[in-house]
Amino acid sequence: MTSLTPKTIGRASLASAAGSCALFGLTAVAVPPTAVPAVPTRAAKACALGDTTAGWRSLFDGRTTTGWRGYRAPAMPVGWQVVDGTLSKNGVASDIVTTDQFGNFELDIDWKIGPAGNSGIFYRGTEEYDHIYWSAPEYQLLDDARAPDGVSRLTAAGSDYALYPSPAGIVNDANEWNVTRLILCGAHVEHWLNGKKLLEYDLGSPDWESRVKASKFVAWPHYGRATRGYIGIQGDHAGTLALRKIRIRELP
């Protein structure tokens, strides 16, 4: 498949985008694990227009893999299937991506991972590189208690993989359902899990630039710089993964 060249944003425009999304004086409030607030953050509120409960659409119908395909491939790869209303894999499989691209959005996903399981949600990914994680930041999906990556909060469940750590004690045990919300508004990114905000950061900020420079991602100059791209699911680790209730709400 022909590689795609992403529209990217530089340091100055990323900082400007972050500023345009900021609202001051708002504090995130934790809610019970079974509930995720409709618009929990300054980022989403800054981007929202009108009724914040409106505008959601499903990315998975519970019956087919419509709306998904393999990374740099026209069809779904072997190893992914629909089982009991979930988009699932059982073992190593190629990464998958949405057929559509997204810029600013709120994304909700319920996920359940097997013992020692390791996966992730990529956002604003492009297809210019051999692997999606070379361009796209990753919301880590993990069995913290058993997977090797659970030893470090930088690579534990809910982290922005290898760059921003997540707090301990929020993710549920293996084979139990978790509720993720991911919010992107301009340069601002927020990771939520089971109703609690785990972290937030601004793409292109001095802090982000320094973390990228100190990480393996420095090898790929377009990492994290696309303003619009694919949502992807990592499949190339062993173990089971099930996803359901995948929905997105695009923000202005």
C-alpha positions as CSV (number, residue, x, y, z in Angstrom):
1,M,0.0,0.0,0.0
2,T,1.3,3.5,-0.8
3,S,2.6,5.3,2.3
4,L,0.7,8.4,3.3
5,T,2.4,11.6,4.1
6,P,0.8,13.2,7.2
7,K,-0.2,16.8,7.7
8,T,2.0,17.7,10.6
9,I,2.2,20.5,13.1
10,G,5.4,22.1,14.3
11,R,6.3,23.3,17.8
12,A,4.8,26.8,17.5
13,S,1.5,25.7,16.0
14,L,1.2,22.9,18.6
15,A,1.6,25.4,21.4
16,S,-0.9,27.7,19.8
17,A,-3.4,24.9,19.5
18,A,-2.9,24.0,23.1
19,G,-3.6,27.6,24.2
20,S,-6.8,27.8,22.1
21,C,-8.2,24.8,24.0
22,A,-7.4,25.9,27.5
23,L,-10.1,26.8,30.0
24,F,-8.9,28.0,33.4
25,G,-10.3,27.3,36.9
26,L,-11.9,23.9,36.1
27,T,-11.0,20.9,38.2
28,A,-11.5,17.3,37.1
29,V,-13.7,15.3,39.6
30,A,-13.4,11.5,39.9
31,V,-16.7,9.6,39.4
32,P,-17.5,6.0,40.2
33,P,-15.7,3.4,38.1
34,T,-18.9,2.4,36.2
35,A,-19.5,5.9,35.0
36,V,-17.6,8.2,32.6
37,P,-18.6,11.9,32.6
38,A,-20.0,13.2,29.3
39,V,-17.5,16.1,29.1
40,P,-15.0,15.7,32.0
41,T,-12.3,18.2,31.1
42,R,-11.2,21.6,30.0
43,A,-10.1,20.2,26.7
44,A,-13.4,18.7,25.8
45,K,-15.3,21.7,27.0
46,A,-13.2,24.1,25.0
47,C,-13.9,22.1,21.8
48,A,-17.5,21.4,22.5
49,L,-20.3,22.9,20.5
50,G,-23.9,22.7,21.7
51,D,-25.3,19.6,23.4
52,T,-22.3,17.7,24.7
53,T,-24.2,14.4,24.8
54,A,-24.9,14.6,21.1
55,G,-22.7,13.7,18.1
56,W,-21.5,10.3,19.2
57,R,-21.2,7.5,16.6
58,S,-20.3,3.9,17.0
59,L,-17.0,2.6,15.6
60,F,-18.0,-1.1,16.1
61,D,-21.5,-2.5,15.5
62,G,-20.9,-5.7,17.6
63,R,-21.5,-7.9,14.6
64,T,-18.9,-7.1,11.9
65,T,-15.5,-5.6,11.5
66,T,-16.9,-2.8,9.3
67,G,-14.9,0.4,9.8
68,W,-11.7,-1.4,10.6
69,R,-8.8,-2.8,8.5
70,G,-5.2,-3.8,8.9
71,Y,-2.4,-1.3,9.2
72,R,-1.2,-0.5,5.7
73,A,-3.6,-3.2,4.4
74,P,-7.0,-3.1,2.8
75,A,-8.7,-5.9,4.8
76,M,-8.8,-7.1,8.4
77,P,-5.8,-9.3,9.3
78,V,-6.0,-12.9,10.4
79,G,-6.4,-13.2,14.1
80,W,-9.1,-10.6,14.7
81,Q,-12.8,-11.7,15.0
82,V,-16.2,-10.7,16.4
83,V,-17.1,-12.9,19.4
84,D,-20.1,-12.4,21.6
85,G,-20.5,-8.8,20.5
86,T,-16.8,-8.0,21.0
87,L,-13.9,-7.2,18.7
88,S,-11.4,-9.7,19.8
89,K,-8.1,-11.4,19.3
90,N,-6.5,-14.5,20.9
91,G,-2.8,-14.4,20.3
92,V,-0.5,-12.4,18.1
93,A,-2.1,-10.5,15.2
94,S,-1.3,-7.5,13.1
95,D,-2.3,-4.0,14.3
96,I,-5.6,-2.7,13.0
97,V,-6.8,0.9,12.3
98,T,-10.0,2.7,11.6
99,T,-10.9,3.3,8.0
100,D,-11.6,6.9,8.8
101,Q,-9.2,9.5,10.2
102,F,-9.9,11.8,13.1
103,G,-8.4,15.0,14.5
104,N,-10.1,16.4,17.6
105,F,-12.3,13.9,19.4
106,E,-13.5,12.1,22.5
107,L,-13.1,8.3,22.2
108,D,-14.8,5.7,24.5
109,I,-13.7,2.0,24.5
110,D,-14.5,-0.8,26.9
111,W,-11.6,-3.3,27.0
112,K,-10.8,-6.5,28.7
113,I,-7.3,-8.1,28.6
114,G,-6.1,-11.5,29.5
115,P,-3.4,-12.4,32.1
116,A,-0.1,-10.8,31.2
117,G,-1.8,-9.1,28.2
118,N,-0.3,-6.1,26.5
119,S,-2.0,-3.9,23.9
120,G,-2.7,-0.3,23.2
121,I,-4.8,2.4,21.5
122,F,-2.9,4.5,19.0
123,Y,-4.2,8.0,18.0
124,R,-3.6,10.3,15.1
125,G,-1.5,7.5,13.5
126,T,-0.3,7.8,9.9
127,E,0.9,5.1,7.5
128,E,4.2,6.7,6.4
129,Y,6.3,4.3,8.6
130,D,6.5,0.5,8.8
131,H,4.8,0.5,12.2
132,I,2.0,2.7,13.5
133,Y,3.8,3.4,16.9
134,W,6.5,5.2,15.0
135,S,4.0,8.0,14.3
136,A,1.2,7.6,16.8
137,P,1.2,8.1,20.6
138,E,-0.2,5.1,22.5
139,Y,-2.7,4.7,25.3
140,Q,-1.3,1.6,27.0
141,L,-3.7,-1.4,27.6
142,L,-2.1,-3.8,30.1
143,D,-2.5,-6.4,32.8
144,D,-0.4,-4.4,35.3
145,A,-0.1,-7.2,37.8
146,R,1.4,-9.8,35.4
147,A,2.8,-8.1,32.3
148,P,6.5,-7.0,32.4
149,D,5.5,-3.5,31.3
150,G,3.5,-3.2,34.6
151,V,6.7,-2.8,36.6
152,S,7.1,0.9,35.4
153,R,4.3,3.4,35.5
154,L,5.7,4.9,32.3
155,T,4.5,1.7,30.4
156,A,1.7,0.6,32.7
157,A,-2.0,0.6,31.9
158,G,-3.3,4.0,30.9
159,S,0.1,5.6,30.4
160,D,1.1,7.6,27.3
161,Y,3.5,4.8,26.5
162,A,7.1,5.5,27.5
163,L,6.5,9.3,27.9
164,Y,3.9,10.1,30.6
165,P,3.1,7.7,33.6
166,S,-0.3,6.7,34.9
167,P,-1.2,6.3,38.5
168,A,-1.4,2.8,40.1
169,G,-4.6,1.2,41.3
170,I,-7.0,2.4,38.7
171,V,-7.0,-0.5,36.2
172,N,-9.1,-3.6,36.9
173,D,-7.6,-7.1,37.1
174,A,-7.1,-9.3,34.0
175,N,-10.3,-10.5,32.4
176,E,-12.3,-7.7,34.0
177,W,-13.8,-4.9,31.9
178,N,-12.3,-1.4,31.9
179,V,-13.7,1.9,30.5
180,T,-11.3,4.1,28.7
181,R,-11.9,7.7,27.5
182,L,-9.3,9.4,25.3
183,I,-9.7,13.2,24.6
184,L,-7.7,15.1,21.9
185,C,-8.3,18.8,21.4
186,G,-5.7,20.5,19.3
187,A,-2.4,19.8,21.1
188,H,-4.1,18.8,24.4
189,V,-4.4,15.1,25.2
190,E,-6.1,13.5,28.2
191,H,-6.2,9.8,29.3
192,W,-9.1,8.6,31.4
193,L,-9.7,5.2,32.9
194,N,-12.7,3.9,34.9
195,G,-14.0,7.5,35.4
196,K,-10.7,8.9,36.6
197,K,-8.3,11.2,34.8
198,L,-4.9,9.5,34.6
199,L,-2.8,12.2,32.9
200,E,-2.8,15.1,30.5
201,Y,-0.2,16.6,28.3
202,D,0.3,19.0,25.4
203,L,1.9,17.7,22.2
204,G,4.8,19.9,21.1
205,S,5.2,21.6,24.5
206,P,8.7,22.0,25.9
207,D,8.1,19.2,28.3
208,W,6.8,16.8,25.6
209,E,9.7,17.7,23.3
210,S,12.2,16.9,26.1
211,R,10.5,13.5,26.8
212,V,10.4,12.5,23.2
213,K,14.1,13.5,22.7
214,A,15.0,11.2,25.6
215,S,12.9,8.3,24.3
216,K,13.2,5.8,21.4
217,F,10.6,8.0,19.5
218,V,13.3,10.5,18.7
219,A,14.3,8.2,15.8
220,W,11.0,9.1,13.9
221,P,10.7,12.9,13.3
222,H,7.0,12.8,12.6
223,Y,6.1,11.0,15.8
224,G,3.2,12.7,17.5
225,R,3.0,15.6,15.0
226,A,0.0,14.7,12.8
227,T,-3.1,16.9,13.3
228,R,-5.3,14.1,12.0
229,G,-4.9,10.4,11.6
230,Y,-6.1,6.9,12.3
231,I,-7.1,5.3,15.6
232,G,-5.3,2.0,15.9
233,I,-5.3,-1.1,18.1
234,Q,-2.1,-3.0,18.8
235,G,-2.3,-6.7,18.1
236,D,1.3,-7.8,17.9
237,H,1.6,-9.1,21.5
238,A,0.5,-12.5,22.7
239,G,-2.6,-12.9,24.8
240,T,-6.3,-12.2,24.6
241,L,-8.0,-8.8,24.1
242,A,-11.7,-7.9,23.8
243,L,-13.2,-4.5,22.9
244,R,-16.8,-3.3,23.0
245,K,-18.8,-0.1,23.1
246,I,-16.4,1.7,20.8
247,R,-17.7,5.2,20.0
248,I,-16.3,8.5,19.0
249,R,-17.5,12.1,19.1
250,E,-15.6,14.5,16.9
251,L,-14.8,17.9,18.3
252,P,-14.4,21.1,16.4
